[in-house]
Amino acid sequence: MRRLIEFPCAGETLVGTLDEAAGGTGLLIVSGGNEIRAGAHRGMALLGARVAAELGTPVFRFDRRGIGDSSGVNGGFESSVQDIAAAAATFTAEAPHVRRLIAFGNCDAATALALFHSVAGIDSLLLANPWVVEAEGDLPPTAAIRARYAERLRDPKQWVRLVRGGVDIKKLISGLSKISHSQSEENSNLVARMADALAASGTPVTILLAKGDNTAIAFRAAWKGSARIEECDTASHSFAHEADKAWLFERVKEALA
């Protein structure tokens, strides 16, 4: 059974969705970016329904302040600590049989969970494609550009395209310029904060990466912390393809077990 729940957060009213089930472990899903709780292509809503129905695990999703059905101002993931804590508290209050809480988030929701999970009392983390590097202009992160160029340099067809004028030279120069930029993504303050927060809490964490996704590539290049990392052979940031969804469901199933 699925039901809507309103709950308070810092003087505002948040709206969440609870997929009810009898299990003692609960899954809290935190949406990334400015996505509503249903997720991209309703991916998180479908995942929640399947986890509850097939695994017997209650699932709670919510809109943070200023997003979707929730009131207030959207302050971005850096200001979401109170939202996550309020959602976790509401989840366990509405499903009192839940004794263990696992949280899943994609993109900057994964970053927020890494930073703020201790305040929310999360017992285990499943973090997908954590956001750690601010993009510059309309170019992808440096590590992603580097990976793309390395892949293309190994492809003879790309050399033929270059000779025949099929490559945007201006874009090529911009990309090469960014690669040579003195600012190192490996020194990202956000990456360091994530690693410190996870190390301080000792909370079990699994990091899921979409192998061809720019955000995942940037994270892989910058991450120096200790965590279990699993990769899905896809470029879909939201694991939108059927094979990706199946892979993600299996990783959630493993985490819940």
C-alpha positions as CSV (number, residue, x, y, z in Angstrom):
1,M,0.0,0.0,0.0
2,R,1.3,3.5,-0.9
3,R,0.3,6.6,1.1
4,L,1.2,10.3,1.1
5,I,2.5,11.8,4.3
6,E,3.0,15.5,5.2
7,F,5.6,16.3,7.9
8,P,7.3,19.5,9.3
9,C,10.8,20.7,8.6
10,A,12.3,24.0,9.8
11,G,8.9,25.7,9.7
12,E,7.9,24.3,6.3
13,T,5.8,21.3,5.2
14,L,7.4,18.5,3.3
15,V,5.5,15.8,1.4
16,G,6.7,12.2,1.3
17,T,5.5,8.9,-0.1
18,L,5.6,5.6,1.9
19,D,5.4,2.3,0.2
20,E,4.4,0.1,3.1
21,A,5.8,-3.4,3.8
22,A,6.4,-5.5,6.9
23,G,10.2,-5.7,6.8
24,G,12.3,-4.4,9.7
25,T,14.8,-2.7,7.4
26,G,13.6,0.5,5.6
27,L,14.9,2.1,2.5
28,L,15.0,5.9,2.4
29,I,15.4,7.3,-1.1
30,V,16.7,10.9,-1.5
31,S,16.2,12.6,-4.9
32,G,19.1,14.3,-6.6
33,G,19.3,17.7,-8.2
34,N,15.9,19.4,-8.4
35,E,14.1,16.2,-9.1
36,I,10.8,15.4,-7.3
37,R,10.6,12.3,-5.2
38,A,9.4,10.2,-8.2
39,G,12.9,10.6,-9.8
40,A,13.9,10.9,-13.4
41,H,11.4,9.0,-15.7
42,R,9.6,8.0,-12.4
43,G,12.6,5.7,-11.7
44,M,12.6,6.2,-7.9
45,A,8.8,5.7,-7.7
46,L,9.1,2.4,-9.7
47,L,12.1,1.3,-7.7
48,G,10.3,2.0,-4.4
49,A,7.2,0.0,-5.4
50,R,9.3,-2.9,-6.6
51,V,11.4,-3.1,-3.5
52,A,8.3,-3.0,-1.2
53,A,6.4,-5.6,-3.3
54,E,9.2,-8.0,-4.0
55,L,11.5,-7.6,-1.0
56,G,9.0,-6.8,1.7
57,T,11.0,-3.6,2.5
58,P,9.2,-0.3,3.3
59,V,10.4,2.6,1.2
60,F,10.1,6.3,1.9
61,R,10.7,9.1,-0.6
62,F,10.2,12.8,-0.2
63,D,10.5,16.3,-1.7
64,R,12.9,18.5,0.1
65,R,12.0,22.2,0.8
66,G,11.1,24.1,-2.4
67,I,10.8,21.0,-4.6
68,G,7.7,19.3,-5.9
69,D,4.8,19.3,-3.3
70,S,6.9,20.7,-0.4
71,S,6.8,24.3,0.7
72,G,9.8,26.6,1.3
73,V,12.8,27.7,-0.6
74,N,15.1,25.3,-2.5
75,G,18.5,25.8,-1.1
76,G,20.2,23.0,-2.9
77,F,21.8,19.8,-1.6
78,E,24.2,21.7,0.7
79,S,21.2,22.9,2.8
80,S,19.3,19.6,2.9
81,V,20.6,18.2,6.3
82,Q,17.3,19.2,8.1
83,D,15.2,17.7,5.3
84,I,17.0,14.4,5.3
85,A,16.9,14.2,9.1
86,A,13.1,15.1,9.2
87,A,12.4,12.5,6.5
88,A,14.3,9.7,8.4
89,A,12.5,10.6,11.6
90,T,9.1,10.6,9.9
91,F,9.8,7.3,8.2
92,T,10.6,5.5,11.4
93,A,7.6,7.1,13.2
94,E,5.2,6.1,10.5
95,A,6.7,2.6,10.2
96,P,7.7,1.8,13.8
97,H,8.7,-1.7,13.0
98,V,11.7,-0.4,11.0
99,R,14.8,-0.9,13.1
100,R,17.5,-0.4,10.5
101,L,17.6,2.4,7.9
102,I,19.4,2.3,4.6
103,A,19.5,5.4,2.4
104,F,20.0,5.6,-1.3
105,G,20.7,8.7,-3.3
106,N,21.9,9.6,-6.8
107,C,24.1,12.6,-7.9
108,D,24.1,15.4,-5.3
109,A,21.7,13.4,-3.2
110,A,24.4,10.9,-2.8
111,T,26.8,13.7,-1.8
112,A,24.3,15.0,0.7
113,L,23.8,11.6,2.3
114,A,27.5,11.2,2.6
115,L,27.8,14.5,4.4
116,F,24.7,14.4,6.6
117,H,23.8,10.8,7.2
118,S,25.0,10.8,10.8
119,V,22.6,13.5,11.8
120,A,19.7,11.5,10.3
121,G,20.7,8.2,12.0
122,I,21.3,6.3,8.8
123,D,22.7,2.8,9.3
124,S,24.0,2.1,5.8
125,L,24.5,4.0,2.6
126,L,24.1,3.3,-1.1
127,L,25.5,6.2,-3.1
128,A,25.1,6.5,-6.9
129,N,27.2,8.8,-9.1
130,P,28.1,11.3,-6.3
131,W,28.5,14.9,-7.4
132,V,31.9,16.2,-6.4
133,V,33.1,18.7,-9.1
134,E,31.5,21.9,-10.3
135,A,31.2,22.1,-14.1
136,E,32.9,25.0,-15.8
137,G,30.8,26.7,-18.5
138,D,29.2,24.2,-20.8
139,L,32.0,21.7,-20.6
140,P,31.9,18.4,-18.7
141,P,34.3,17.8,-15.7
142,T,37.9,17.5,-16.6
143,A,38.2,13.8,-15.8
144,A,35.2,13.1,-18.2
145,I,36.8,15.1,-21.0
146,R,40.1,13.2,-20.5
147,A,38.4,9.9,-20.6
148,R,36.5,10.8,-23.7
149,Y,39.6,11.9,-25.5
150,A,41.5,8.8,-24.4
151,E,38.7,6.7,-25.8
152,R,38.6,8.5,-29.1
153,L,42.4,8.5,-29.6
154,R,42.2,4.7,-29.6
155,D,39.6,4.8,-32.3
156,P,41.1,5.0,-35.9
157,K,37.7,6.4,-37.1
158,Q,38.1,9.5,-35.0
159,W,41.5,10.2,-36.7
160,V,39.8,10.0,-40.0
161,R,37.1,12.4,-38.8
162,L,39.7,14.9,-37.7
163,V,41.5,14.8,-41.0
164,R,38.3,15.2,-42.9
165,G,37.1,18.2,-40.8
166,G,34.4,16.3,-39.0
167,V,35.7,17.4,-35.5
168,D,34.7,20.7,-33.9
169,I,38.2,22.3,-33.6
170,K,37.0,25.1,-31.3
171,K,35.4,22.6,-28.9
172,L,38.5,20.4,-29.1
173,I,40.8,23.3,-28.1
174,S,38.4,24.2,-25.2
175,G,38.5,20.7,-23.9
176,L,42.3,20.4,-24.2
177,S,42.6,23.8,-22.4
178,K,40.5,22.5,-19.5
179,I,42.5,19.4,-19.2
180,S,45.7,21.4,-18.8
181,H,44.1,23.8,-16.3
182,S,46.1,24.1,-13.1
183,Q,43.1,23.5,-10.8
184,S,43.1,19.8,-9.9
185,E,39.8,18.0,-9.4
186,E,41.7,15.6,-7.1
187,N,41.9,18.5,-4.6
188,S,38.2,19.0,-4.5
189,N,37.0,20.2,-1.1
190,L,33.7,18.4,-1.6
191,V,35.5,15.0,-2.1
192,A,37.5,15.6,1.0
193,R,34.4,16.5,3.0
194,M,32.7,13.3,1.8
195,A,35.6,11.1,2.7
196,D,36.0,12.7,6.1
197,A,32.3,12.4,7.0
198,L,32.2,8.7,6.0
199,A,35.4,7.9,7.8
200,A,34.2,9.7,11.0
201,S,30.9,7.8,11.2
202,G,32.2,4.4,10.0
203,T,28.9,3.8,8.3
204,P,29.0,1.0,5.8
205,V,28.8,2.4,2.3
206,T,28.6,1.1,-1.3
207,I,29.2,3.5,-4.2
208,L,27.5,2.7,-7.5
209,L,28.9,4.2,-10.7
210,A,27.4,4.4,-14.2
211,K,30.7,3.7,-16.0
212,G,30.2,6.1,-18.9
213,D,28.5,8.9,-17.0
214,N,30.4,12.2,-16.7
215,T,29.6,12.7,-13.0
216,A,30.7,9.1,-12.2
217,I,33.9,9.6,-14.2
218,A,34.7,12.8,-12.3
219,F,34.0,11.1,-9.0
220,R,36.2,8.1,-9.9
221,A,39.1,10.4,-10.7
222,A,38.8,12.5,-7.6
223,W,37.9,9.9,-4.9
224,K,40.7,8.9,-2.6
225,G,38.5,7.5,0.2
226,S,37.8,4.0,1.3
227,A,34.5,2.4,0.0
228,R,33.2,-0.5,-1.9
229,I,32.7,0.6,-5.5
230,E,30.6,-1.2,-8.1
231,E,30.2,-0.1,-11.7
232,C,27.3,-0.6,-14.2
233,D,28.3,-0.6,-17.9
234,T,26.1,2.3,-18.9
235,A,26.3,6.0,-19.6
236,S,22.9,6.7,-18.1
237,H,23.2,8.9,-15.1
238,S,19.8,7.8,-13.8
239,F,20.1,4.1,-14.7
240,A,17.2,4.6,-17.1
241,H,17.6,1.6,-19.4
242,E,15.9,-1.7,-18.5
243,A,19.3,-3.5,-18.0
244,D,20.4,-0.6,-15.8
245,K,17.3,-0.8,-13.7
246,A,17.7,-4.5,-13.2
247,W,21.3,-4.0,-12.1
248,L,20.4,-1.2,-9.7
249,F,17.6,-3.3,-8.2
250,E,20.1,-6.2,-7.5
251,R,22.5,-3.7,-5.8
252,V,19.6,-2.5,-3.6
253,K,18.7,-6.1,-2.8
254,E,22.2,-6.8,-1.8
255,A,22.4,-3.8,0.4
256,L,19.1,-4.6,2.2
257,A,20.3,-8.2,2.8
